[in-house]
């Protein structure tokens, strides 16, 4: 059966009764010929308030050229974007994860409101990627997600640097190990132009995950933001969306359980961000694919760590591109049987076939052969125990420490922990506990990069552990457990912790526990009362009322479901 390229827009634009709608479009320059073609939405997360997405206007123009060249009529619209890096460590960071839901909702609303036949979503900063993908999945029209690309590394004292170095320098500066002048020089040079953060942080992690999932063309993420090749990628994305439309290739047809396993394996093999756990759980829910937090541990355990990427490794996204890009990661994992190569990509070709086109730069050291990996298992582990009955997430790619036992230093707000970290109040051996920062409690599950980087910058990265019901940035390294669930705000065991309680991280046995009896924990929780909400009205209040546990992806859902 032939797929109708105007399967949705006919309802809006054809027939005598739709003359008013056509008249509105003609007021802004669309012609009868334009309106007779398939209408392709171009969802743009461009914003002038951050560098990650700043260049997306130019890419959108190239996407639209590709759509027009292939016989479609593009219509661009915008949605929001919140910069994790800029808001980090402040109350503004609470907006970040909430923005994922707003982005998804807004794209869905505009798509339904204008009955687009196909959709291309331009993304860059962390939450725009899963938010854009969620919107596309909900609409389930032919289309794809296009990543804007990585920022170039900066140069400081004859070495490549990223924003991670700036965050860690804050800790070194607080300890008196870096001068005001040096910190300013690093600040001035770390981010030389537009593009998303340059390591295998959340943006690059999720861009790779969407390629392995089949929502983005394989290899499209690799060219950096300001590389001339990115413009060609954008044009091709517009053309490809039209091809997908004519053939009726819908996103949900590619989103199988095995496709999600491929995405998780890609994250694990590259030492990717723990945020991928939240986001892939959310995408699976939108697609109706069964996926649990424990699946990440199972898949990571069978996937070797083969990419030597920051924050745990040596290289940036620029280096990965020069080494062969995301295609070389896919090719090596498919050849080793760690990816299911039969899964489809947006071109209609299989992942295995697409990965055969991968260049492999002679002598490159960024991506190893799975037979000689950096580590035999991937970068993510899931811990459970009496502190995290629903689980928590640890990234082991950036630490060699499999066990830690130490006294809890408990903070009920990130700023309190940051003050302790920058004033020398945290001692070697401590376990820093930051609670009431979960999806409901924050609300919005702030990232703790400021705190973790300050600890690393002060030389405590190998001697201190941290746990939180909030999140971590993809740039975080060290022994850090995030997404602890249930969270403190709903009476999870983390709410029972007191200063001095002995906390144990046991990676080998997948445990996070406190050395207290169940009876003691329950007795403490029996006298616990939930704190008043930080935001009783507005968007944060609505989010807190609707959001699920981090163990379910921190998705919003109607009350009662």
C-alpha positions as CSV (number, residue, x, y, z in Angstrom):
1,X,0.0,0.0,0.0
2,X,1.4,3.4,-1.0
3,X,2.0,5.9,1.8
4,X,0.3,9.3,1.2
5,X,3.0,12.0,1.7
6,X,0.2,14.4,2.6
7,X,-1.3,12.0,5.1
8,X,-1.9,14.7,7.6
9,X,-1.8,18.1,5.9
10,X,-4.6,17.3,3.5
11,X,-7.0,17.7,6.4
12,X,-5.8,21.2,7.1
13,X,-5.3,22.5,3.6
14,X,-7.5,20.8,0.9
15,X,-11.0,21.6,-0.2
16,X,-13.2,24.7,-0.2
17,X,-13.8,24.7,3.5
18,X,-10.0,25.1,4.1
19,X,-9.8,28.4,2.2
20,X,-9.4,30.4,5.4
21,X,-6.4,28.3,6.4
22,X,-4.8,28.7,3.0
23,X,-5.4,32.5,3.1
24,X,-3.5,32.8,6.4
25,X,-0.5,31.0,4.8
26,X,-0.6,33.1,1.7
27,X,-0.4,36.2,4.0
28,X,3.2,35.1,4.9
29,X,4.3,34.2,1.4
30,X,3.3,30.5,0.9
31,X,1.9,29.8,-2.6
32,X,-0.6,27.3,-3.9
33,X,2.3,25.3,-5.1
34,X,3.9,25.3,-1.7
35,X,0.7,24.2,0.0
36,X,0.1,21.4,-2.5
37,X,3.4,19.7,-1.3
38,X,4.0,17.7,1.8
39,X,4.4,20.0,4.8
40,X,7.5,19.3,6.9
41,X,7.9,20.7,10.4
42,X,11.3,21.9,11.4
43,X,11.4,22.0,15.1
44,X,14.3,24.3,16.2
45,X,15.7,24.5,19.7
46,X,17.8,27.6,18.8
47,X,18.2,30.1,21.6
48,X,20.5,33.2,22.0
49,X,21.1,32.5,25.6
50,X,23.7,29.7,25.2
51,X,26.5,28.6,22.9
52,X,25.3,24.9,22.5
53,X,22.3,25.8,20.3
54,X,23.4,29.2,19.1
55,X,24.2,28.1,15.6
56,X,21.0,26.1,14.9
57,X,19.4,28.9,12.9
58,X,22.0,28.4,10.2
59,X,21.6,24.6,10.2
60,X,17.8,25.0,10.1
61,X,18.2,27.0,6.9
62,X,20.2,24.2,5.3
63,X,17.6,21.6,6.5
64,X,14.9,23.6,4.8
65,X,16.9,23.8,1.6
66,X,17.2,20.0,1.7
67,X,13.4,19.6,2.2
68,X,12.6,22.0,-0.7
69,X,15.1,20.3,-3.0
70,X,13.3,17.0,-2.3
71,X,9.9,18.4,-3.1
72,X,8.5,19.4,0.3
73,X,7.5,22.6,2.0
74,X,9.3,23.2,5.3
75,X,7.8,25.3,8.1
76,X,10.1,26.1,11.0
77,X,9.1,26.7,14.6
78,X,10.9,27.2,17.8
79,X,10.8,25.7,21.3
80,X,12.8,26.3,24.4
81,X,16.2,25.3,25.6
82,X,17.9,25.5,29.1
83,X,21.7,25.4,29.4
84,X,22.8,23.0,32.0
85,X,26.3,24.4,32.1
86,X,25.2,28.0,32.6
87,X,22.6,27.2,35.2
88,X,24.7,24.7,37.0
89,X,25.0,25.2,40.8
90,X,22.1,27.7,41.0
91,X,18.4,27.5,41.5
92,X,18.2,28.0,37.7
93,X,19.4,24.4,37.3
94,X,16.0,23.1,38.5
95,X,14.6,24.2,35.1
96,X,16.8,21.8,33.1
97,X,15.1,18.5,33.4
98,X,11.7,20.2,33.5
99,X,12.6,21.6,30.1
100,X,12.8,18.1,28.6
101,X,9.1,17.7,29.2
102,X,8.2,21.2,28.0
103,X,10.2,20.6,24.8
104,X,8.5,17.3,24.1
105,X,5.0,18.8,24.9
106,X,5.6,21.9,22.7
107,X,6.8,19.9,19.7
108,X,3.9,17.5,20.1
109,X,1.4,20.4,20.4
110,X,2.7,22.3,17.3
111,X,2.9,19.0,15.3
112,X,-0.7,18.2,16.2
113,X,-1.8,21.8,15.8
114,X,-0.4,22.2,12.2
115,X,-0.8,18.5,11.1
116,X,2.8,18.3,9.7
117,X,3.3,15.4,7.4
118,X,6.9,14.9,8.6
119,X,9.2,16.4,11.2
120,X,12.9,17.2,11.6
121,X,14.1,18.2,15.1
122,X,17.2,20.3,15.5
123,X,18.9,19.7,18.9
124,X,22.1,20.4,20.8
125,X,22.2,21.0,24.5
126,X,21.5,18.1,26.9
127,X,17.7,18.1,27.4
128,X,16.8,19.3,23.9
129,X,17.9,15.9,22.5
130,X,15.6,13.6,24.5
131,X,12.9,16.2,24.6
132,X,13.0,16.5,20.8
133,X,13.0,12.7,20.4
134,X,10.1,12.3,22.7
135,X,8.1,14.8,20.7
136,X,8.9,13.0,17.5
137,X,7.9,9.6,19.0
138,X,4.6,10.9,20.2
139,X,3.7,12.3,16.8
140,X,5.0,9.2,15.1
141,X,5.3,10.9,11.7
142,X,8.3,10.2,9.3
143,X,11.3,12.2,10.5
144,X,14.5,12.3,12.4
145,X,16.5,14.2,15.1
146,X,19.5,16.2,13.9
147,X,22.3,17.0,16.4
148,X,24.0,20.4,16.0
149,X,27.4,19.0,16.9
150,X,30.2,19.5,19.4
151,X,32.1,22.7,20.3
152,X,35.8,22.8,19.5
153,X,38.2,22.2,22.4
154,X,39.8,25.3,23.8
155,X,43.5,25.8,24.2
156,X,45.1,26.6,27.6
157,X,48.8,26.4,28.3
158,X,49.4,24.3,25.2
159,X,46.7,21.7,25.9
160,X,43.2,21.0,24.9
161,X,40.5,22.0,27.5
162,X,36.8,21.7,27.8
163,X,34.2,23.2,30.1
164,X,35.0,20.3,32.5
165,X,38.4,21.9,33.1
166,X,36.8,25.2,34.1
167,X,34.4,23.6,36.6
168,X,37.3,21.6,38.2
169,X,39.4,24.8,38.2
170,X,36.9,26.4,40.5
171,X,37.8,23.8,43.1
172,X,41.5,24.3,42.6
173,X,41.0,28.1,42.9
174,X,39.1,27.7,46.1
175,X,41.9,25.6,47.5
176,X,44.5,28.3,46.5
177,X,46.0,26.1,43.8
178,X,45.0,28.5,40.9
179,X,45.3,32.2,40.8
180,X,42.5,34.6,39.8
181,X,44.5,35.4,36.6
182,X,44.9,31.8,35.6
183,X,41.2,31.0,36.2
184,X,40.2,34.0,34.1
185,X,42.6,32.9,31.3
186,X,41.1,29.4,31.3
187,X,37.6,30.9,31.4
188,X,38.4,33.0,28.4
189,X,39.7,30.1,26.2
190,X,37.8,27.0,27.2
191,X,34.8,27.6,24.9
192,X,36.0,29.0,21.5
193,X,32.7,29.0,19.7
194,X,29.2,27.5,19.3
195,X,28.5,23.8,19.9
196,X,27.6,21.4,22.7
197,X,30.1,20.4,25.4
198,X,33.1,18.7,24.0
199,X,33.5,15.5,25.9
200,X,31.4,12.4,26.1
201,X,29.1,14.4,28.3
202,X,25.3,14.2,28.1
203,X,24.8,15.9,24.7
204,X,27.3,13.8,22.8
205,X,26.2,10.7,24.8
206,X,22.6,11.2,23.8
207,X,23.5,12.1,20.2
208,X,25.3,8.8,19.8
209,X,22.5,7.0,21.6
210,X,19.9,8.3,19.1
211,X,22.0,7.2,16.2
212,X,22.3,3.7,17.6
213,X,18.5,3.8,18.4
214,X,17.6,4.6,14.8
215,X,16.2,8.2,15.3
216,X,19.3,10.0,13.9
217,X,21.3,9.1,10.8
218,X,24.4,7.1,11.7
219,X,27.5,9.4,11.6
220,X,25.5,12.6,11.5
221,X,26.5,13.6,15.1
222,X,30.2,13.4,14.5
223,X,31.0,16.6,12.5
224,X,31.6,19.4,15.0
225,X,29.2,22.3,15.2
226,X,31.2,24.8,13.1
227,X,32.7,22.3,10.6
228,X,31.6,22.9,7.0
229,X,30.5,19.2,6.8
230,X,27.7,20.0,9.3
231,X,25.9,22.1,6.7
232,X,26.0,19.2,4.3
233,X,24.7,16.9,7.0
234,X,21.8,19.3,7.6
235,X,20.9,19.5,3.9
236,X,21.0,15.7,3.7
237,X,18.7,15.5,6.8
238,X,16.1,17.5,5.0
239,X,16.3,15.4,1.9
240,X,16.3,12.2,4.0
241,X,13.1,13.2,5.8
242,X,11.3,13.6,2.5
243,X,12.5,10.1,1.5
244,X,11.3,8.7,4.8
245,X,7.9,10.4,4.2
246,X,7.4,9.0,0.7
247,X,8.3,5.5,1.9
248,X,6.2,5.8,5.1
249,X,9.0,5.0,7.5
250,X,7.7,5.8,11.0
251,X,9.9,6.2,14.1
252,X,8.1,3.7,16.2
253,X,8.8,1.0,13.6
254,X,12.5,1.3,14.3
255,X,12.2,1.6,18.1
256,X,12.4,-2.1,19.1
257,X,13.7,-3.6,22.3
258,X,16.9,-4.5,20.5
259,X,17.3,-0.9,19.3
260,X,17.2,0.3,22.9
261,X,19.7,-2.3,23.8
262,X,22.0,-1.0,21.1
263,X,21.6,2.6,22.4
264,X,22.5,1.4,26.0
265,X,25.5,-0.5,24.7
266,X,26.7,2.6,22.8
267,X,26.5,4.7,26.0
268,X,28.3,2.0,28.0
269,X,31.1,1.5,25.4
270,X,31.9,5.2,25.3
271,X,31.8,6.0,29.0
272,X,28.7,8.1,28.5
273,X,26.6,10.2,30.8
274,X,24.5,8.7,33.6
275,X,21.7,11.0,32.3
276,X,21.3,8.5,29.4
277,X,19.5,6.2,31.9
278,X,16.8,8.8,32.6
279,X,16.4,9.7,29.0
280,X,16.4,6.3,27.4
281,X,13.8,5.1,30.1
282,X,11.7,8.1,29.1
283,X,12.0,7.4,25.3
284,X,11.2,3.7,25.9
285,X,8.0,4.7,27.7
286,X,6.9,7.0,24.9
287,X,7.6,4.1,22.4
288,X,5.8,1.5,24.5
289,X,9.0,-0.6,24.8
290,X,9.5,-2.4,28.1
291,X,12.8,-1.2,29.7
292,X,13.9,-1.0,33.3
293,X,16.8,0.6,35.2
294,X,18.3,-2.9,35.7
295,X,18.6,-3.4,32.0
296,X,21.4,-0.8,31.9
297,X,23.5,-2.8,34.3
298,X,23.0,-6.1,32.4
299,X,23.9,-4.5,29.1
300,X,26.8,-2.5,30.4
301,X,28.2,-5.7,32.0
302,X,28.5,-7.4,28.6
303,X,29.8,-4.3,26.7
304,X,33.5,-3.4,26.8
305,X,34.6,0.2,27.3
306,X,36.3,1.0,24.0
307,X,36.3,4.8,23.7
308,X,38.9,6.8,25.6
309,X,36.8,9.9,26.0
310,X,36.5,12.7,28.5
311,X,35.5,13.0,31.3
312,X,37.0,9.7,32.3
313,X,39.4,9.4,29.4
314,X,41.8,11.6,27.4
315,X,40.0,12.7,24.2
316,X,37.3,15.0,23.1
317,X,34.4,14.7,20.6
318,X,36.7,16.4,18.0
319,X,39.2,13.6,18.4
320,X,36.4,11.0,18.0
321,X,35.4,12.7,14.8
322,X,39.0,12.6,13.5
323,X,39.3,8.9,14.5
324,X,36.2,7.8,12.5
325,X,33.3,9.2,14.5
326,X,30.3,7.4,15.8
327,X,30.4,5.0,12.8
328,X,33.7,3.5,13.9
329,X,32.2,2.8,17.3
330,X,29.2,1.1,15.7
331,X,31.3,-0.9,13.3
332,X,33.6,-2.3,16.0
333,X,30.7,-3.1,18.3
334,X,28.7,-4.8,15.5
335,X,31.8,-6.9,14.5
336,X,32.3,-8.0,18.1
337,X,28.6,-9.0,18.5
338,X,27.9,-6.3,21.0
339,X,25.3,-4.5,18.9
340,X,22.5,-6.0,16.9
341,X,23.4,-4.9,13.4
342,X,20.0,-5.8,11.9
343,X,18.3,-2.9,13.5
344,X,17.2,-0.1,11.1
345,X,18.5,3.4,10.7
346,X,16.6,6.4,9.2
347,X,18.0,5.6,5.8
348,X,16.2,2.3,5.8
349,X,19.6,0.5,5.8
350,X,20.6,-1.6,8.8
351,X,23.0,-0.4,11.4
352,X,25.6,-3.0,10.2
353,X,25.4,-1.7,6.6
354,X,25.6,1.9,7.7
355,X,28.6,1.2,9.9
356,X,30.5,-0.4,7.0
357,X,31.0,3.1,5.7
358,X,33.1,4.1,8.7
359,X,36.5,5.6,8.1
360,X,39.2,4.3,10.4
361,X,42.1,6.7,10.8
362,X,45.4,4.8,11.0
363,X,47.1,5.1,14.3
364,X,44.1,6.7,16.1
365,X,44.0,6.0,19.9
366,X,40.4,7.2,20.6
367,X,38.5,4.0,19.8
368,X,40.0,0.6,20.7
369,X,39.2,-2.8,19.4
370,X,36.7,-4.7,21.7
371,X,39.3,-7.4,22.0
372,X,41.7,-5.0,23.8
373,X,39.3,-2.6,25.6
374,X,40.0,0.0,28.2
375,X,37.9,-2.0,30.5
376,X,36.1,-5.3,29.9
377,X,32.8,-3.9,31.0
378,X,31.0,-0.7,30.2
379,X,30.8,2.6,32.0
380,X,27.4,2.3,33.9
381,X,26.4,0.2,36.9
382,X,23.2,0.1,38.8
383,X,23.4,-0.2,42.6
384,X,20.6,-1.2,45.0
385,X,20.5,-1.7,48.8
386,X,18.9,-0.2,51.9
387,X,19.7,3.3,50.7
388,X,18.4,2.8,47.1
389,X,15.7,0.1,47.0
390,X,14.6,1.3,43.5
391,X,18.2,1.6,42.4
392,X,20.8,4.3,41.6
393,X,23.3,5.0,38.9
394,X,27.1,5.1,39.1
395,X,29.4,5.8,36.2
396,X,32.6,3.8,36.6
397,X,34.3,4.9,33.5
398,X,35.9,7.8,35.4
399,X,37.0,6.0,38.5
400,X,39.1,3.0,39.5
401,X,37.6,2.8,43.0
402,X,35.4,-0.3,43.4
403,X,34.7,0.1,47.1
404,X,34.3,3.0,49.6
405,X,33.2,3.0,53.2
406,X,33.0,6.3,55.0
407,X,31.0,8.6,57.3
408,X,28.0,10.5,55.8
409,X,28.2,14.3,55.5
410,X,24.5,15.1,54.9
411,X,23.3,18.2,53.2
412,X,19.6,19.1,52.4
413,X,20.5,21.4,49.5
414,X,23.2,21.5,46.8
415,X,24.4,25.0,47.8
416,X,25.2,23.8,51.4
417,X,27.3,21.0,50.0
418,X,29.1,23.3,47.6
419,X,30.0,25.7,50.4
420,X,31.4,22.8,52.4
421,X,33.4,21.6,49.3
422,X,34.9,25.0,48.6
423,X,35.8,25.8,52.2
424,X,37.7,22.7,53.1
425,X,35.0,21.2,55.2
426,X,35.0,17.9,53.4
427,X,37.7,15.4,54.5
428,X,39.2,12.4,52.8
429,X,37.1,9.4,53.3
430,X,33.8,11.3,53.7
431,X,30.6,10.4,51.8
432,X,28.9,13.6,50.7
433,X,25.1,13.1,50.7
434,X,23.0,15.7,48.9
435,X,19.2,15.1,49.2
436,X,15.9,16.8,48.6
437,X,17.2,17.4,45.0
438,X,15.2,14.6,43.3
439,X,12.5,15.0,40.6
440,X,9.8,16.0,43.1
441,X,12.0,17.4,45.9
442,X,14.0,19.8,43.9
443,X,11.9,19.9,41.9
444,X,13.8,19.1,38.7
445,X,16.6,16.9,39.9
446,X,19.6,19.3,39.7
447,X,23.0,18.1,38.4
448,X,25.8,18.3,40.9
449,X,28.8,19.1,38.6
450,X,29.7,22.1,40.6
451,X,30.2,20.0,43.8
452,X,31.8,17.0,42.1
453,X,34.2,19.2,40.2
454,X,35.1,21.2,43.3
455,X,36.0,18.0,45.1
456,X,38.1,16.8,42.1
457,X,39.7,20.2,41.8
458,X,40.8,20.1,45.4
459,X,42.4,16.7,45.0
460,X,39.6,14.7,46.8
461,X,38.2,12.9,43.7
462,X,39.8,9.6,44.7
463,X,39.2,9.8,48.4
464,X,35.6,11.1,48.7
465,X,32.4,9.5,47.5
466,X,29.1,11.2,46.9
467,X,25.4,10.2,46.6
468,X,22.4,12.2,45.8
469,X,18.7,11.8,44.7
470,X,19.6,14.5,42.1
471,X,21.6,14.0,38.9
472,X,25.2,14.3,37.7
473,X,26.5,16.1,34.6
474,X,28.0,14.0,31.9
475,X,31.2,15.8,32.8
476,X,31.2,14.3,36.4
477,X,34.0,11.8,37.3
478,X,34.8,10.0,40.6
479,X,32.8,7.6,42.7
480,X,29.4,9.3,42.5
481,X,25.9,7.7,42.9
482,X,23.0,9.6,41.4
483,X,19.3,9.1,40.9
484,X,19.0,7.5,44.3
485,X,15.4,6.2,44.5
486,X,13.0,6.6,46.2
487,X,14.1,10.2,46.7
488,X,14.1,12.0,50.1
489,X,11.1,14.1,49.3
490,X,8.8,11.0,49.2
491,X,10.3,9.4,52.3
492,X,13.1,7.3,50.6
493,X,15.7,5.8,53.0
494,X,18.1,8.7,52.0
495,X,15.9,10.9,54.1
496,X,16.8,8.9,57.2
497,X,20.6,9.5,56.9
498,X,22.4,11.5,59.6
499,X,25.9,12.9,59.8
500,X,28.4,10.1,60.8
501,X,26.3,7.2,59.5
502,X,28.6,4.7,57.8
503,X,27.8,4.4,54.1
504,X,29.2,1.7,51.8
505,X,29.7,1.8,48.1
506,X,30.3,-1.8,46.9
507,X,30.5,-1.8,43.1
508,X,31.4,-5.5,42.7
509,X,28.3,-6.6,44.6
510,X,26.1,-3.7,43.2
511,X,25.3,-2.4,46.6
512,X,24.8,1.1,48.1
513,X,24.0,0.7,51.8
514,X,24.2,2.3,55.2
515,X,25.3,0.4,58.2
516,X,22.0,0.6,60.0
517,X,19.4,-2.0,60.7
518,X,16.1,-2.0,58.9
519,X,14.4,-1.3,62.2
520,X,16.5,1.8,62.8
521,X,15.9,3.1,59.3
522,X,12.1,2.6,59.7
523,X,12.1,4.2,63.2
524,X,13.8,7.3,61.7
525,X,11.4,7.5,58.8
526,X,8.4,7.2,61.2
527,X,9.3,10.5,62.7
528,X,10.2,12.1,59.4
529,X,7.9,14.7,57.9
530,X,8.0,15.8,54.3
531,X,9.4,19.4,53.8
532,X,7.0,22.0,52.3
533,X,7.3,22.3,48.5
534,X,9.9,24.7,47.3
535,X,7.4,26.0,44.6
536,X,3.7,25.8,45.5
537,X,2.6,27.2,42.2
538,X,3.7,27.5,38.6
539,X,5.5,25.2,36.3
540,X,7.7,23.6,39.0
541,X,4.6,22.8,41.1
542,X,2.9,21.2,38.1
543,X,6.0,19.2,37.4
544,X,6.4,18.0,41.0
545,X,2.8,16.8,41.0
546,X,3.1,14.8,37.8
547,X,6.7,13.5,37.8
548,X,7.6,9.8,38.4
549,X,10.6,8.3,40.2
550,X,14.0,8.6,38.7
551,X,14.0,4.8,38.4
552,X,11.2,5.3,35.8
553,X,12.9,8.0,33.9
554,X,11.5,11.0,35.8
555,X,8.7,11.3,33.2
556,X,5.5,13.3,33.8
557,X,2.3,11.4,33.5
558,X,-1.4,12.1,34.2
559,X,-2.4,11.8,37.9
560,X,-3.5,8.3,38.8
561,X,-1.4,6.6,36.1
